[in-house]
Amino acid sequence: MDTLSSGQLATPPPFRGGLLVKGAFMKNVVAGLALALTLPVAMADTATARLSNLAISVVDLDTTDTHVPSPAWSQNVGRSELSYIVPGQSPTNLGRDLSGAPDTLGLERPGASIAAEADWAEGLLEATADVTTAGAAYAAFTSRDIKAPGLLFLIPPKTSVTLSADAFLSAATDYLCASSCFGASAFAGLNLTVGSRQLNDAIEVSAGAGTTFDTLSRQLTLTYSNTTGEAQWATLSASVEIAGEVVPVPEPESYALMGLGLVGLMLHRARKARQAQAQA
């Protein structure tokens, strides 16, 4: 937060008779210094990425054949990961593989709460973060996949398969960057691949560059139709991710020192003006 208006900083008061016209300028400086000493310095990032109602549905495109499609999403692998990095400290990295049971991977630290939650039976994937530690970088990720050898999804002939989920994202930060910075971000996406054909549907939001808050929600949907007479194998994947860095800001004392420096500069210019007038 600026303690002085841009006009006051850019245009020094005029000199009259070798004396600096202080008046309103000095009053504003004093008021600015007093305000700087009371400014809050705590910055905070919050982010949420969620997929709910994650499901597979199938449609038989030819009910006269002998193939009966099944929507079962039974063979799965998954992964949850967390990262937390504070300047001057050893990084914290947590992760584990998922196999279907409800799971919450969490990290609690002073100034940080980060979690990745997966409940496949409920169709839920979620990553969240609430971080106030200045300069801290953080990330959380969780996924549900069918993409390893032996874990492929079989699409029978004349069958259409749809992968869908309700996505919700939000990202917020207390700091607004002038141009670009790494603030808070959130991502959610689906992937369906058959042979060389890859389908994706994803959304992403970010805060810090241009806005301090962003949110988005919509249904993600991928549909593939096997119109051939042969079965096809597919890989399926759903994931959510959040990441960010809490921007460090000056302490109030730093603002005060900056203000005192400006006052000193003005007084120095006034003294030089008086000396020049005395020598004239």
Residue pairs with C-beta under 8 A, 6 or more apart in sequence:
1 39
1 255
3 32
3 33
3 35
3 36
3 255
3 258
3 259
4 28
4 29
4 32
4 259
4 262
5 28
8 25
8 28
9 262
12 266
12 269
13 20
13 21
13 22
13 23
13 25
13 266
14 21
15 21
15 270
15 273
17 277
18 273
18 274
18 276
18 277
18 278
19 270
19 274
20 266
20 267
20 269
20 270
20 273
25 266
26 263
29 259
29 262
29 263
32 259
33 256
33 259
33 260
36 252
36 255
36 256
36 259
37 252
37 253
37 255
37 256
38 252
39 252
39 255
41 134
41 249
41 250
41 251
41 252
42 132
42 174
43 132
43 134
43 173
43 174
43 175
43 246
43 247
43 248
43 249
44 130
44 131
44 132
44 172
44 173
44 174
44 246
45 129
45 130
45 131
45 132
45 138
45 171
45 172
45 173
45 174
45 183
45 184
45 207
45 244
45 245
45 246
46 129
46 130
46 131
46 170
46 171
46 172
46 173
46 184
47 127
47 128
47 129
47 170
47 171
47 172
47 184
47 185
47 186
47 242
47 243
47 244
48 126
48 127
48 128
48 168
48 169
48 170
48 171
48 186
48 242
49 126
49 127
49 128
49 168
49 169
49 186
49 187
49 188
49 240
49 241
49 242
50 124
50 125
50 126
50 127
50 167
50 168
50 169
50 188
50 240
51 123
51 124
51 125
51 126
51 165
51 166
51 167
51 188
51 220
51 238
51 240
52 122
52 123
52 124
52 165
52 166
52 168
53 123
53 164
53 165
53 166
54 120
54 123
54 124
54 125
54 144
54 164
54 165
54 238
55 71
55 73
55 123
55 163
55 164
55 165
56 71
56 72
56 73
56 153
56 161
56 162
56 163
56 236
57 71
57 161
57 162
57 164
58 69
58 70
58 71
58 155
58 159
58 160
58 161
58 162
59 69
59 159
59 160
59 161
59 162
60 67
60 68
60 69
60 158
60 159
61 158
61 159
61 160
61 225
61 227
62 157
62 158
65 157
65 158
67 156
67 157
67 158
67 159
67 231
68 156
69 155
69 156
69 159
69 161
71 161
73 146
73 153
73 236
75 146
75 150
75 151
76 98
76 99
76 100
76 120
76 144
76 145
76 146
76 151
77 97
77 98
77 99
77 145
77 146
77 147
77 148
77 151
78 97
78 98
78 99
78 100
78 118
78 120
78 142
78 143
78 144
78 145
79 95
79 96
79 97
79 98
79 141
79 142
79 143
79 145
80 95
80 96
80 98
80 103
80 105
80 116
80 118
80 140
80 141
80 142
80 143
81 93
81 94
81 95
81 105
81 116
81 139
81 140
81 141
81 142
82 92
82 93
82 94
82 95
82 105
82 106
82 107
82 114
82 115
82 116
82 138
82 139
82 140
82 141
83 91
83 92
83 93
83 94
83 137
83 138
83 139
83 140
84 91
84 92
84 107
84 109
84 112
84 114
84 136
84 137
84 138
85 91
85 92
85 136
85 137
85 138
86 133
86 135
86 136
87 135
87 136
92 107
92 109
94 105
94 107
95 105
96 103
96 105
98 118
98 120
98 142
98 144
100 120
100 121
102 118
102 119
102 120
102 121
102 122
103 117
103 118
103 119
104 115
104 116
104 117
104 118
105 115
105 116
105 117
105 142
106 113
106 114
106 115
106 116
107 113
107 114
107 115
109 133
110 133
111 131
111 132
111 133
111 136
112 129
112 130
112 131
112 132
112 133
112 136
112 138
113 128
113 129
113 130
113 131
114 128
114 129
114 130
114 131
114 138
114 140
115 126
115 127
115 128
115 129
115 140
116 126
116 127
116 140
116 141
116 142
117 124
117 125
117 126
117 127
117 128
117 142
118 124
118 125
118 126
118 142
118 144
120 144
123 165
125 142
125 143
125 144
125 188
125 238
125 239
125 240
126 142
126 240
127 140
127 141
127 142
127 186
127 240
127 241
127 242
128 140
128 242
129 138
129 140
129 184
129 242
129 244
131 138
131 244
131 246
132 246
133 246
134 246
134 247
134 248
134 249
135 245
135 246
135 247
135 248
136 245
136 246
137 182
137 243
137 244
137 245
138 242
138 243
138 244
138 245
139 241
139 242
139 243
139 244
140 241
140 242
140 243
141 239
141 240
141 241
142 239
142 240
143 237
143 238
143 239
143 240
144 237
144 238
144 239
145 151
145 235
145 236
145 237
145 238
145 239
146 152
146 153
146 234
146 235
146 236
146 237
147 193
147 235
147 236
147 237
152 233
152 234
152 235
153 161
153 233
153 234
153 235
153 236
154 231
154 232
154 233
154 234
155 161
155 194
155 224
155 226
155 231
155 232
155 233
155 234
156 226
156 231
157 226
157 228
157 229
157 230
157 231
158 226
158 227
158 228
158 229
159 225
159 226
160 223
160 224
160 225
160 226
161 192
161 223
161 224
161 225
161 226
161 234
162 221
162 222
162 223
163 190
163 192
163 221
163 222
163 223
163 236
163 238
164 190
164 219
164 220
164 221
164 222
165 188
165 190
165 219
165 220
165 238
166 217
166 218
166 219
166 220
167 188
167 203
167 216
167 217
167 218
167 219
167 220
168 188
168 215
168 216
168 217
169 186
169 187
169 188
169 203
169 204
169 205
169 214
169 215
169 216
169 217
170 186
170 205
170 213
170 214
170 215
171 183
171 184
171 185
171 186
171 205
171 206
171 207
171 213
171 214
171 215
171 242
171 244
172 184
172 207
172 212
172 213
172 214
173 183
173 184
173 207
173 208
173 212
173 213
173 244
173 246
173 247
174 212
175 181
175 183
175 208
175 212
175 247
175 249
176 208
176 210
176 211
176 212
177 183
177 208
177 209
177 210
177 247
179 209
180 209
181 208
181 209
181 247
182 208
182 244
182 245
183 206
183 207
183 208
183 209
183 244
183 245
183 247
184 206
184 207
184 208
184 242
184 243
184 244
185 204
185 205
185 206
185 207
185 242
185 243
185 244
186 204
186 205
186 206
186 240
186 241
186 242
187 202
187 203
187 204
187 239
187 240
187 241
187 242
188 202
188 203
188 204
188 220
188 239
188 240
188 241
189 200
189 201
189 202
189 203
189 220
189 238
189 239
190 200
190 201
190 202
190 220
190 221
190 222
190 236
190 237
190 238
191 198
191 199
191 200
191 222
191 235
191 236
191 237
191 238
192 198
192 199
192 200
192 222
192 224
192 234
192 235
192 236
192 237
193 199
193 234
193 235
194 224
194 226
194 232
194 233
194 234
195 232
197 224
199 222
199 223
199 224
200 222
201 220
201 221
201 222
202 220
203 216
203 218
203 220
205 214
205 215
205 216
206 214
207 213
207 214
208 244
208 247
224 234
226 232
